[in-house]
Amino acid sequence: MNVVYHKEKQKFIAMYLLDRLKYNSSMRRDTEKPFVEIFTDGACSGNPGVGGYGAVLRSGGREKELSGCNLMTTNNRMELTAVIKALEVLKKPCRVKLVTDSNYVVKGMTSWIFNWVKNNWRNSQKQQVVNRDLWESLLELSNLHDVEWEWVRGHNEHAENERCDNLARLAIKRCTKKH
């Protein structure tokens, strides 16, 4: 009985999050919320290998840089982590323009995640979604905000994307020097 209850509770939470995501996606701009631009990038030396992430948050003429690393990870995990860490910094609901060079992140949040949640975190091949832990965190965090997802081509002279890439690569260097 406890297992059945847990599965039903999981389904309810998944449907609730899906409804919130659909609502946020269609919500008109709320000018009361602060506007924040977030630029992110993840990098990995080896895949898997030592990984780093970088993020730049910009709002009202102020900027904040974030970076970090993981000794054994993948590039996709670092791309997701960059976005998660940036959204975690926000102290209240915001209008967010999130810019990344990761199609994995943008397509995941604007297309794939709806079916993943509906199918109990299984992909189109009926396999468990890779990086589910990070996708669930990102879904929860993004539902707190009105997020516009934007993809840019990486290493294409986009100033903020290059800056985030540099932050991620410096984080990898710091991580490898520590260990």
Backbone as CSV, one residue per row, in Angstrom:
resi,resn,N_x,N_y,N_z,CA_x,CA_y,CA_z,C_x,C_y,C_z
1,MET,0.824,-1.190,0.000,0.000,0.000,0.000,0.871,1.257,0.000
2,ASN,1.937,1.259,0.776,2.808,2.425,0.844,3.435,2.729,-0.511
3,VAL,3.817,1.706,-1.268,4.415,1.893,-2.584,3.395,2.511,-3.538
4,VAL,2.157,2.041,-3.499,1.099,2.581,-4.353,0.860,4.053,-4.014
5,TYR,0.797,4.354,-2.717,0.593,5.736,-2.284,1.730,6.619,-2.781
6,HIS,2.964,6.123,-2.656,4.131,6.897,-3.073,4.076,7.185,-4.582
7,LYS,3.698,6.164,-5.377,3.613,6.359,-6.827,2.518,7.357,-7.178
8,GLU,1.380,7.273,-6.492,0.292,8.221,-6.748,0.703,9.633,-6.358
9,LYS,1.397,9.752,-5.243,1.879,11.059,-4.809,2.873,11.608,-5.826
10,GLN,3.765,10.753,-6.335,4.737,11.161,-7.348,4.026,11.636,-8.616
11,LYS,2.994,10.916,-9.042,2.235,11.306,-10.231,1.561,12.658,-10.015
12,PHE,0.980,12.854,-8.829,0.319,14.113,-8.517,1.314,15.265,-8.575
13,ILE,2.474,15.080,-7.960,3.495,16.136,-7.959,3.957,16.409,-9.382
14,ALA,4.174,15.370,-10.171,4.618,15.545,-11.553,3.579,16.322,-12.360
15,MET,2.299,15.978,-12.196,1.248,16.679,-12.934,1.126,18.127,-12.477
16,TYR,1.286,18.350,-11.178,1.252,19.718,-10.652,2.378,20.547,-11.267
17,LEU,3.602,19.991,-11.281,4.736,20.710,-11.854,4.538,20.961,-13.340
18,LEU,3.975,19.993,-14.042,3.711,20.156,-15.469,2.703,21.277,-15.695
19,ASP,1.642,21.300,-14.905,0.644,22.376,-15.017,1.270,23.736,-14.746
20,ARG,2.137,23.817,-13.728,2.805,25.085,-13.405,3.716,25.521,-14.546
21,LEU,4.431,24.570,-15.137,5.329,24.899,-16.235,4.524,25.428,-17.420
22,LYS,3.411,24.785,-17.746,2.572,25.246,-18.852,2.007,26.637,-18.546
23,TYR,1.578,26.859,-17.301,1.052,28.163,-16.903,2.122,29.238,-17.041
24,ASN,3.319,28.967,-16.519,4.404,29.941,-16.593,4.788,30.236,-18.031
25,SER,4.750,29.214,-18.895,5.128,29.413,-20.293,4.138,30.325,-21.012
26,SER,2.869,30.271,-20.630,1.864,31.064,-21.316,1.541,32.368,-20.591
27,MET,2.113,32.560,-19.410,1.825,33.724,-18.590,2.301,35.001,-19.282
28,ARG,1.481,36.033,-19.257,1.911,37.304,-19.832,2.931,37.950,-18.907
29,ARG,3.725,38.811,-19.450,4.785,39.462,-18.671,4.210,40.228,-17.488
30,ASP,4.765,39.956,-16.330,4.361,40.649,-15.112,5.426,41.701,-14.816
31,THR,5.096,42.965,-15.066,6.085,44.034,-14.929,6.439,44.302,-13.471
32,GLU,5.721,43.712,-12.530,6.056,43.871,-11.118,7.312,43.074,-10.755
33,LYS,7.563,42.011,-11.470,8.721,41.159,-11.173,9.985,41.780,-11.749
34,PRO,11.095,41.691,-11.016,12.359,42.184,-11.564,12.779,41.371,-12.783
35,PHE,13.443,42.057,-13.714,13.940,41.388,-14.913,15.415,41.054,-14.721
36,VAL,15.772,39.799,-14.995,17.154,39.334,-14.847,17.558,38.609,-16.121
37,GLU,18.722,38.983,-16.643,19.316,38.229,-17.741,20.320,37.265,-17.126
38,ILE,20.256,36.009,-17.556,21.199,35.001,-17.079,21.852,34.362,-18.296
39,PHE,23.167,34.303,-18.250,23.951,33.651,-19.296,24.699,32.505,-18.629
40,THR,24.686,31.324,-19.253,25.323,30.166,-18.621,26.124,29.354,-19.632
41,ASP,27.078,28.603,-19.095,27.811,27.636,-19.910,28.413,26.580,-19.000
42,GLY,28.547,25.391,-19.534,29.206,24.298,-18.844,30.332,23.786,-19.718
43,ALA,31.322,23.183,-19.098,32.460,22.641,-19.851,32.964,21.399,-19.138
44,CYS,33.644,20.564,-19.889,34.187,19.340,-19.313,35.513,19.023,-19.986
45,SER,36.492,18.630,-19.185,37.782,18.198,-19.707,37.759,16.678,-19.684
46,GLY,37.419,16.099,-20.823,37.066,14.681,-20.884,35.563,14.607,-20.655
47,ASN,34.921,13.630,-21.193,33.463,13.539,-21.023,33.079,12.066,-20.894
48,PRO,33.062,11.529,-19.658,33.131,12.250,-18.379,34.565,12.649,-18.028
49,GLY,34.612,13.595,-17.091,35.891,14.096,-16.611,35.664,15.245,-15.664
50,VAL,36.675,16.063,-15.476,36.563,17.234,-14.604,35.724,18.266,-15.344
51,GLY,34.711,18.768,-14.657,33.809,19.721,-15.296,33.700,21.017,-14.528
52,GLY,33.306,22.060,-15.245,33.106,23.358,-14.620,31.888,24.044,-15.221
53,TYR,31.391,25.032,-14.515,30.284,25.823,-15.034,30.556,27.288,-14.752
54,GLY,29.938,28.132,-15.557,30.018,29.568,-15.354,28.672,30.191,-15.639
55,ALA,28.369,31.262,-14.913,27.117,31.983,-15.133,27.328,33.458,-14.846
56,VAL,26.634,34.279,-15.598,26.611,35.718,-15.374,25.147,36.117,-15.230
57,LEU,24.829,36.794,-14.129,23.489,37.324,-13.897,23.567,38.830,-14.004
58,ARG,22.601,39.435,-14.687,22.587,40.878,-14.892,21.175,41.409,-14.641
59,SER,21.106,42.434,-13.795,19.812,43.062,-13.516,20.036,44.492,-13.032
60,GLY,19.324,45.419,-13.646,19.388,46.804,-13.199,20.785,47.381,-13.131
61,GLY,21.625,47.062,-14.091,22.974,47.599,-14.116,23.969,46.876,-13.223
62,ARG,23.510,45.857,-12.490,24.403,45.076,-11.623,24.654,43.718,-12.252
63,GLU,25.839,43.180,-11.976,26.189,41.857,-12.479,26.784,41.004,-11.369
64,LYS,26.572,39.703,-11.521,27.151,38.742,-10.585,27.656,37.562,-11.405
65,GLU,28.871,37.111,-11.096,29.439,35.939,-11.746,29.417,34.764,-10.784
66,LEU,29.153,33.577,-11.328,29.173,32.337,-10.558,30.024,31.318,-11.315
67,SER,30.707,30.478,-10.572,31.407,29.363,-11.211,31.643,28.272,-10.174
68,GLY,31.888,27.079,-10.655,32.158,25.952,-9.780,32.605,24.763,-10.595
69,CYS,32.949,23.689,-9.905,33.458,22.527,-10.628,33.049,21.230,-9.941
70,ASN,33.292,20.137,-10.658,33.039,18.793,-10.169,34.147,17.904,-10.749
71,LEU,34.726,17.062,-9.907,35.859,16.242,-10.358,35.493,15.170,-11.378
72,MET,34.294,14.626,-11.295,33.897,13.591,-12.252,32.450,13.829,-12.658
73,THR,32.276,14.301,-13.877,30.946,14.677,-14.347,30.919,14.628,-15.867
74,THR,29.832,15.109,-16.454,29.712,15.199,-17.910,29.424,16.643,-18.305
75,ASN,29.609,16.937,-19.569,29.322,18.278,-20.060,27.853,18.636,-19.848
76,ASN,26.948,17.705,-20.150,25.523,17.999,-19.985,25.173,18.299,-18.527
77,ARG,25.771,17.582,-17.598,25.514,17.864,-16.183,26.004,19.260,-15.806
78,MET,27.128,19.679,-16.373,27.642,21.017,-16.079,26.764,22.099,-16.706
79,GLU,26.242,21.850,-17.900,25.311,22.800,-18.524,24.077,22.993,-17.636
80,LEU,23.522,21.893,-17.155,22.355,21.962,-16.271,22.705,22.627,-14.941
81,THR,23.852,22.275,-14.391,24.266,22.836,-13.099,24.428,24.347,-13.187
82,ALA,24.967,24.847,-14.283,25.136,26.294,-14.453,23.792,27.009,-14.333
83,VAL,22.784,26.482,-14.990,21.453,27.100,-14.953,20.851,26.990,-13.550
84,ILE,20.968,25.824,-12.942,20.426,25.614,-11.596,21.067,26.573,-10.603
85,LYS,22.390,26.651,-10.616,23.098,27.533,-9.670,22.694,28.993,-9.876
86,ALA,22.523,29.405,-11.126,22.115,30.785,-11.397,20.706,31.052,-10.875
87,LEU,19.774,30.140,-11.110,18.399,30.338,-10.637,18.316,30.283,-9.111
88,GLU,19.181,29.493,-8.480,19.187,29.405,-7.016,19.563,30.736,-6.361
89,VAL,20.308,31.567,-7.059,20.745,32.853,-6.514,19.577,33.850,-6.396
90,LEU,18.575,33.698,-7.252,17.450,34.645,-7.259,16.662,34.530,-5.963
91,LYS,16.426,35.669,-5.318,15.805,35.678,-3.996,14.284,35.775,-4.028
92,LYS,13.728,36.151,-5.201,12.271,36.240,-5.340,11.910,35.944,-6.789
93,PRO,10.644,35.708,-7.059,10.241,35.425,-8.440,10.626,36.572,-9.380
94,CYS,11.171,36.192,-10.534,11.657,37.176,-11.500,11.205,36.816,-12.911
95,ARG,11.285,37.811,-13.784,11.209,37.566,-15.223,12.647,37.308,-15.642
96,VAL,12.886,36.163,-16.234,14.252,35.750,-16.549,14.385,35.490,-18.043
97,LYS,15.418,36.078,-18.623,15.833,35.702,-19.970,17.094,34.882,-19.777
98,LEU,17.000,33.588,-20.053,18.113,32.679,-19.823,18.744,32.311,-21.166
99,VAL,20.008,32.668,-21.323,20.728,32.472,-22.580,21.809,31.417,-22.366
100,THR,21.798,30.394,-23.209,22.764,29.303,-23.107,23.111,28.789,-24.493
101,ASP,24.281,28.179,-24.610,24.648,27.552,-25.884,24.303,26.064,-25.883
102,SER,23.541,25.633,-24.895,23.190,24.224,-24.766,21.790,23.934,-25.318
103,ASN,21.757,23.298,-26.496,20.476,22.835,-27.026,19.838,21.830,-26.085
104,TYR,20.669,21.056,-25.420,20.195,20.064,-24.449,19.326,20.739,-23.385
105,VAL,19.783,21.854,-22.854,19.027,22.568,-21.826,17.775,23.214,-22.423
106,VAL,17.930,23.934,-23.531,16.798,24.661,-24.106,15.718,23.698,-24.593
107,LYS,16.089,22.705,-25.362,15.092,21.743,-25.851,14.497,20.953,-24.692
108,GLY,15.341,20.608,-23.727,14.838,19.877,-22.564,13.740,20.648,-21.844
109,MET,13.964,21.950,-21.626,12.999,22.740,-20.852,11.817,23.254,-21.667
110,THR,11.945,23.331,-22.980,10.850,23.868,-23.787,10.077,22.799,-24.553
111,SER,10.596,21.587,-24.583,9.950,20.558,-25.385,9.902,19.200,-24.693
112,TRP,11.051,18.633,-24.420,11.119,17.247,-23.955,10.518,17.029,-22.576
113,ILE,10.667,17.986,-21.680,10.309,17.764,-20.275,8.821,17.475,-20.085
114,PHE,7.983,18.016,-20.946,6.543,17.782,-20.820,6.227,16.289,-20.924
115,ASN,6.815,15.628,-21.918,6.592,14.189,-22.067,7.312,13.388,-21.004
116,TRP,8.493,13.836,-20.598,9.203,13.120,-19.535,8.358,13.047,-18.271
117,VAL,7.807,14.168,-17.875,6.988,14.201,-16.658,5.744,13.340,-16.855
118,LYS,5.091,13.503,-17.997,3.876,12.735,-18.289,4.150,11.234,-18.285
119,ASN,5.349,10.845,-18.741,5.716,9.424,-18.842,6.563,8.948,-17.666
120,ASN,6.399,9.614,-16.516,7.114,9.227,-15.302,8.627,9.198,-15.507
121,TRP,9.136,10.250,-16.129,10.573,10.447,-16.343,11.200,9.359,-17.208
122,ARG,10.461,8.969,-18.230,10.998,8.065,-19.243,11.037,8.824,-20.568
123,ASN,12.097,8.574,-21.354,12.234,9.262,-22.636,11.457,8.536,-23.725
124,SER,11.603,8.980,-24.956,10.847,8.390,-26.068,11.229,6.936,-26.337
125,GLN,12.411,6.515,-25.858,12.820,5.107,-25.998,12.415,4.282,-24.769
126,LYS,11.597,4.872,-23.907,11.090,4.217,-22.693,12.191,3.955,-21.660
127,GLN,13.314,4.666,-21.787,14.430,4.564,-20.839,14.319,5.691,-19.822
128,GLN,14.920,5.490,-18.638,14.964,6.553,-17.631,15.679,7.773,-18.211
129,VAL,15.151,8.946,-17.927,15.777,10.184,-18.389,17.136,10.342,-17.705
130,VAL,18.163,10.599,-18.505,19.505,10.821,-17.975,19.518,12.181,-17.265
131,ASN,20.199,12.249,-16.143,20.313,13.470,-15.334,18.978,13.911,-14.726
132,ARG,18.133,12.945,-14.448,16.810,13.239,-13.902,16.893,14.113,-12.656
133,ASP,17.864,13.853,-11.786,17.984,14.633,-10.555,18.126,16.120,-10.863
134,LEU,18.937,16.448,-11.859,19.142,17.849,-12.220,17.931,18.425,-12.953
135,TRP,17.319,17.636,-13.817,16.110,18.103,-14.519,14.999,18.412,-13.527
136,GLU,14.832,17.565,-12.511,13.789,17.827,-11.514,14.080,19.113,-10.748
137,SER,15.332,19.318,-10.374,15.706,20.567,-9.692,15.453,21.772,-10.579
138,LEU,15.856,21.658,-11.838,15.673,22.767,-12.771,14.197,23.060,-13.008
139,LEU,13.396,22.031,-13.118,11.954,22.220,-13.307,11.350,22.957,-12.117
140,GLU,11.708,22.534,-10.924,11.185,23.172,-9.716,11.612,24.637,-9.635
141,LEU,12.880,24.904,-9.874,13.388,26.281,-9.818,12.779,27.159,-10.907
142,SER,12.672,26.634,-12.111,12.144,27.444,-13.215,10.675,27.786,-13.015
143,ASN,9.968,26.951,-12.283,8.557,27.227,-12.020,8.349,28.392,-11.056
144,LEU,9.392,28.818,-10.393,9.291,29.977,-9.502,9.352,31.288,-10.280
145,HIS,9.760,31.201,-11.541,10.024,32.399,-12.335,9.311,32.320,-13.679
146,ASP,9.277,33.450,-14.381,8.779,33.512,-15.755,10.018,33.475,-16.639
147,VAL,10.367,32.283,-17.130,11.636,32.086,-17.835,11.425,32.042,-19.342
148,GLU,12.215,32.843,-20.041,12.304,32.798,-21.499,13.642,32.135,-21.821
149,TRP,13.609,31.014,-22.539,14.813,30.244,-22.853,15.323,30.647,-24.223
150,GLU,16.618,30.966,-24.312,17.205,31.367,-25.590,18.509,30.614,-25.834
151,TRP,18.609,30.010,-27.028,19.821,29.313,-27.432,20.670,30.243,-28.281
152,VAL,21.991,30.235,-28.040,22.952,30.932,-28.895,24.021,29.936,-29.316
153,ARG,24.585,30.161,-30.481,25.669,29.291,-30.951,26.902,29.530,-30.089
154,GLY,27.484,28.460,-29.570,28.670,28.569,-28.731,29.907,28.930,-29.536
155,HIS,30.849,29.581,-28.889,32.131,29.945,-29.505,31.917,30.714,-30.808
156,ASN,30.962,31.648,-30.760,30.598,32.415,-31.944,30.622,33.909,-31.638
157,GLU,31.578,34.309,-30.804,31.784,35.706,-30.454,30.590,36.355,-29.734
158,HIS,29.810,35.568,-29.018,28.764,36.109,-28.145,29.468,36.434,-26.823
159,ALA,29.571,37.712,-26.500,30.418,38.167,-25.393,30.121,37.453,-24.077
160,GLU,28.852,37.394,-23.699,28.515,36.778,-22.413,28.722,35.271,-22.428
161,ASN,28.456,34.632,-23.579,28.692,33.195,-23.675,30.182,32.891,-23.555
162,GLU,31.010,33.706,-24.187,32.459,33.524,-24.080,32.918,33.739,-22.638
163,ARG,32.329,34.723,-21.981,32.668,35.002,-20.576,32.319,33.813,-19.688
164,CYS,31.142,33.227,-19.904,30.727,32.057,-19.115,31.620,30.856,-19.409
165,ASP,31.998,30.688,-20.669,32.910,29.604,-21.038,34.243,29.778,-20.320
166,ASN,34.751,31.009,-20.270,36.008,31.279,-19.554,35.869,30.973,-18.066
167,LEU,34.749,31.368,-17.464,34.508,31.067,-16.045,34.510,29.555,-15.806
168,ALA,33.852,28.811,-16.698,33.782,27.347,-16.561,35.168,26.724,-16.694
169,ARG,35.946,27.178,-17.649,37.288,26.625,-17.873,38.241,26.980,-16.729
170,LEU,38.112,28.188,-16.184,38.917,28.563,-15.014,38.530,27.704,-13.801
171,ALA,37.255,27.404,-13.662,36.796,26.548,-12.560,37.411,25.154,-12.685
172,ILE,37.496,24.641,-13.903,38.127,23.332,-14.125,39.590,23.377,-13.697
173,LYS,40.290,24.441,-14.086,41.707,24.570,-13.709,41.876,24.632,-12.193
174,ARG,41.028,25.430,-11.528,41.100,25.522,-10.059,40.827,24.166,-9.423
175,CYS,39.861,23.446,-9.961,39.468,22.144,-9.415,40.610,21.135,-9.538
176,THR,41.271,21.121,-10.685,42.352,20.155,-10.889,43.582,20.510,-10.059
177,LYS,43.821,21.804,-9.788,44.947,22.212,-8.951,44.735,21.816,-7.496
178,LYS,43.479,21.845,-7.048,43.155,21.480,-5.647,43.416,19.995,-5.396
179,HIS,43.183,19.185,-6.408,43.243,17.735,-6.213,44.385,17.156,-6.939
